[in-house]
Amino acid sequence: MNSTLVDLNELSTMLGRSPETIKKDLKRNRLAVPPRLHIPGTRLLRWRQIDIDRWLASHVESQVEVSK
């Protein structure tokens, strides 16, 4: 199991989105970002790599081949 932790800047780079947009989406549209890891007693924004990978995989659009 990949338990690597990813911070906000790393997630931003992975998704091609600004850290500010990700922070806003955490409040207004939680489905627009991978599930966040909550570390009790902190306000750190961290994600597990495995959760990011699963979230990305769940958002892959299937390609339907159109015959001519």
C-alpha positions in Angstrom: 0.0 0.0 0.0 1.4 3.4 -1.0 1.1 5.6 2.2 3.1 8.5 0.7 1.7 11.9 1.9 1.2 14.7 -0.6 1.0 18.4 0.4 -1.0 21.1 -1.3 1.7 22.3 -3.6 2.4 18.7 -4.8 -1.3 18.1 -5.4 -1.5 21.4 -7.2 1.2 20.3 -9.6 -0.3 16.9 -10.1 -3.7 18.3 -11.0 -2.5 21.4 -12.9 -4.6 23.6 -10.7 -3.5 26.4 -8.3 -3.3 25.8 -4.6 -5.9 28.6 -4.1 -8.4 26.8 -6.3 -7.9 23.6 -4.5 -8.4 25.3 -1.1 -11.6 26.9 -2.4 -12.9 23.6 -3.8 -12.3 22.0 -0.4 -15.0 24.3 1.0 -17.4 24.7 -2.0 -17.1 21.5 -4.0 -15.5 18.6 -2.2 -16.0 16.3 -5.2 -13.7 18.4 -7.3 -10.7 17.3 -5.3 -9.4 14.0 -3.9 -10.4 13.1 -0.4 -8.2 14.9 2.1 -6.4 13.2 5.0 -7.5 14.8 8.3 -4.7 14.7 10.9 -6.3 15.3 14.3 -5.0 18.5 16.1 -3.6 20.1 12.9 -4.8 22.2 10.1 -2.3 20.6 7.6 -3.6 19.9 4.1 -2.4 16.5 3.2 -3.5 13.7 0.9 -2.5 10.1 0.6 -1.1 9.2 -2.8 -3.3 6.1 -2.9 -6.4 8.2 -2.4 -5.3 10.6 -5.2 -4.7 7.6 -7.6 -8.1 6.1 -6.8 -9.8 9.5 -7.2 -8.1 10.1 -10.6 -9.0 6.6 -11.8 -12.6 7.1 -10.9 -12.7 10.2 -13.1 -11.4 8.6 -16.3 -13.9 8.9 -19.1 -14.3 5.8 -21.1 -13.7 6.3 -24.8 -16.4 5.0 -27.0 -15.3 4.2 -30.5 -17.6 5.7 -33.1 -17.9 3.7 -36.3 -18.3 5.6 -39.6 
